[in-house]
């Protein structure tokens, strides 16, 4: 396995061989966003919605034990259905309302076996933080940006099953380093 630094260099070298696209869909792997900004500074970044959903599902499970978890899991599933900017705005509003509704619940603390306090609902907090980060970075709904909608159908996912942007290029693109 490559070290993190070697992996970043490898990604940048690979990316330099390809003409800068208008938009790139990624699964959220480490180092990609940094390499993207360095090698393709103009390209927009879309985080794969399917991978976002999978990440939230890992935190909540598909059968959450709390109402907060059930609602967040439903919000995550709804991400997969968003096709228009207005739907994305409504989704962000619903997510913001979820945060407000469960603020007190998510601030609950538990004392562990060593006497240390830690958040009781750590996994939900991680899910919340990951979604907030994507919203702040503007990588959750890039595929709905006006500049893409008018020219072509921008993909929201790179997942082969979902028919994403990277599902076909692998079959006809060979890069050797």
C-alpha positions as CSV (number, residue, x, y, z in Angstrom):
1,X,0.0,0.0,0.0
2,X,1.1,3.5,-0.8
3,X,1.7,6.0,2.0
4,X,-0.6,9.0,2.2
5,X,2.0,11.3,0.7
6,X,2.9,8.9,-2.1
7,X,-0.8,8.3,-2.8
8,X,-1.3,12.1,-3.2
9,X,1.6,12.4,-5.6
10,X,0.3,9.4,-7.6
11,X,-3.2,11.0,-7.8
12,X,-1.7,14.3,-9.0
13,X,0.4,12.6,-11.6
14,X,-2.5,10.7,-12.9
15,X,-4.7,13.7,-13.0
16,X,-2.2,15.8,-14.9
17,X,-2.4,13.4,-17.8
18,X,-6.1,14.2,-18.3
19,X,-7.6,17.5,-19.6
20,X,-9.3,19.5,-16.9
21,X,-13.0,18.7,-16.8
22,X,-15.7,21.1,-15.8
23,X,-16.8,18.9,-13.0
24,X,-15.5,15.8,-11.1
25,X,-17.5,13.4,-9.1
26,X,-15.6,11.6,-6.3
27,X,-16.4,9.1,-3.7
28,X,-14.8,11.2,-0.9
29,X,-11.5,9.4,-0.7
30,X,-8.8,11.1,1.3
31,X,-6.5,13.6,-0.6
32,X,-8.7,13.9,-3.7
33,X,-10.1,17.3,-3.0
34,X,-6.6,18.7,-2.3
35,X,-5.3,17.1,-5.5
36,X,-8.3,18.4,-7.4
37,X,-7.6,22.0,-6.3
38,X,-3.9,21.7,-7.1
39,X,-4.1,20.1,-10.5
40,X,-7.5,21.2,-11.8
41,X,-8.2,24.5,-10.0
42,X,-11.2,25.4,-12.2
43,X,-13.0,22.1,-12.1
44,X,-16.0,21.9,-9.7
45,X,-16.2,19.0,-7.2
46,X,-19.3,16.9,-6.7
47,X,-19.3,14.4,-3.9
48,X,-20.9,11.1,-5.1
49,X,-24.4,11.2,-3.6
50,X,-24.5,7.4,-3.4
51,X,-21.3,7.3,-1.4
52,X,-22.7,10.1,0.9
53,X,-25.8,8.0,1.4
54,X,-23.7,4.9,2.2
55,X,-21.6,6.9,4.7
56,X,-24.7,8.1,6.5
57,X,-26.2,4.6,6.5
58,X,-23.0,3.3,8.2
59,X,-23.5,5.8,11.0
60,X,-27.3,5.3,11.4
61,X,-27.6,1.7,10.2
62,X,-30.5,0.8,8.0
63,X,-32.6,0.1,11.1
64,X,-31.8,3.0,13.5
65,X,-32.7,2.6,17.2
66,X,-33.7,6.2,17.8
67,X,-36.2,8.5,16.1
68,X,-33.3,10.9,15.3
69,X,-31.5,8.1,13.6
70,X,-34.6,7.1,11.6
71,X,-35.2,10.6,10.4
72,X,-31.6,11.1,9.4
73,X,-31.5,7.8,7.6
74,X,-34.7,8.9,5.7
75,X,-33.1,12.2,4.8
76,X,-30.1,10.3,3.5
77,X,-32.3,8.1,1.3
78,X,-34.0,11.3,0.0
79,X,-30.7,12.5,-1.3
80,X,-30.8,9.8,-3.9
81,X,-34.0,11.3,-5.4
82,X,-33.0,15.0,-5.7
83,X,-33.1,16.1,-9.4
84,X,-33.7,19.9,-9.1
85,X,-32.2,22.8,-7.2
86,X,-35.5,23.6,-5.4
87,X,-35.5,20.0,-4.1
88,X,-32.0,20.4,-2.9
89,X,-32.9,23.6,-1.1
90,X,-35.8,21.9,0.6
91,X,-33.6,19.0,1.6
92,X,-31.1,21.4,3.2
93,X,-34.0,23.1,5.1
94,X,-35.2,19.7,6.3
95,X,-31.7,18.8,7.4
96,X,-31.4,22.1,9.3
97,X,-34.7,21.5,11.0
98,X,-33.5,18.0,12.0
99,X,-30.4,19.6,13.6
100,X,-32.6,22.1,15.6
101,X,-35.1,19.4,16.6
102,X,-32.4,17.0,17.9
103,X,-29.9,19.6,19.2
104,X,-30.6,18.7,22.9
105,X,-30.7,15.0,22.2
106,X,-27.4,15.1,20.3
107,X,-25.7,17.0,23.1
108,X,-26.4,14.2,25.6
109,X,-23.2,12.8,27.3
110,X,-22.4,9.4,28.6
111,X,-19.7,8.5,31.1
112,X,-17.6,5.6,29.9
113,X,-16.0,2.9,32.0
114,X,-13.0,5.1,32.7
115,X,-15.1,8.0,34.0
116,X,-14.6,10.1,30.8
117,X,-17.6,11.9,29.3
118,X,-18.3,11.4,25.7
119,X,-21.2,12.1,23.4
120,X,-24.0,9.5,23.8
121,X,-24.9,9.7,20.1
122,X,-21.4,9.9,18.5
123,X,-22.4,8.2,15.3
124,X,-25.3,10.6,14.6
125,X,-23.0,13.5,15.4
126,X,-20.4,12.1,12.9
127,X,-23.2,11.8,10.2
128,X,-24.4,15.4,11.0
129,X,-20.8,16.8,10.7
130,X,-20.1,15.0,7.5
131,X,-23.3,16.4,5.9
132,X,-22.6,19.9,7.2
133,X,-19.1,19.8,5.8
134,X,-20.4,18.8,2.3
135,X,-23.0,21.6,2.4
136,X,-20.4,24.2,3.6
137,X,-17.9,23.1,0.9
138,X,-20.7,23.2,-1.8
139,X,-20.0,19.7,-3.0
140,X,-23.3,18.0,-2.1
141,X,-25.4,19.5,-4.9
142,X,-22.8,20.7,-7.5
143,X,-24.6,18.6,-10.2
144,X,-27.5,21.0,-9.9
145,X,-25.5,24.2,-10.6
146,X,-27.1,26.3,-13.3
147,X,-23.9,26.2,-15.4
148,X,-24.2,22.4,-15.8
149,X,-28.0,22.1,-16.0
150,X,-28.1,24.3,-19.2
151,X,-25.3,22.4,-21.0
152,X,-25.5,18.8,-20.1
153,X,-26.9,16.4,-17.5
154,X,-24.3,16.5,-14.7
155,X,-24.1,13.3,-12.7
156,X,-24.7,13.1,-9.0
157,X,-22.8,9.8,-8.5
158,X,-19.8,7.9,-9.7
159,X,-21.4,4.6,-8.7
160,X,-21.6,2.1,-11.6
161,X,-24.9,0.8,-10.5
162,X,-26.4,4.3,-10.4
163,X,-25.1,5.0,-13.9
164,X,-22.6,7.6,-12.8
165,X,-20.0,9.6,-14.7
166,X,-17.2,7.1,-14.1
167,X,-19.2,4.0,-15.1
168,X,-18.1,3.9,-18.8
169,X,-14.7,5.7,-19.1
170,X,-12.9,2.8,-17.5
171,X,-13.8,0.6,-20.4
172,X,-12.3,2.9,-23.0
173,X,-9.6,4.8,-21.2
174,X,-6.2,3.3,-20.4
175,X,-3.6,5.3,-18.5
176,X,-0.2,4.0,-17.8
177,X,2.2,5.5,-15.3
